[in-house]
Amino acid sequence: MSLSFPNRSRSYDASARRIRFSGYDGMFEVPFLVEVDVFPNAKSEAGYLAAFDAGRDAIQKVATRAYSYGGRRIYILTPNDFR
């Protein structure tokens, strides 16, 4: 199976300073977190979520690449993943 992103929901985790979203490999949910440092121009929850929404296609491409390496229970995307 391949990774897909049919669910467009995302949420901000203030304590971890990350945005949570999910992909799916068939019937299996694959959790992802994006560190807010990926969005250097955003300074608030609303800004982080807006930046995530604006960059969703690129974020999903990075998430798919990270998932292709396999073997994790959760995937944390950092600024280094976007270089």
Secondary structure, DSSP 8 states (H G I E B T S, - for coil): --EE-----EEEETTTTEEEEEEEETTEEEEEEEEGGG-TT--SHHHHHHHHHHTHHHHHHHHHHHHHT---SSEEE-GGGG-
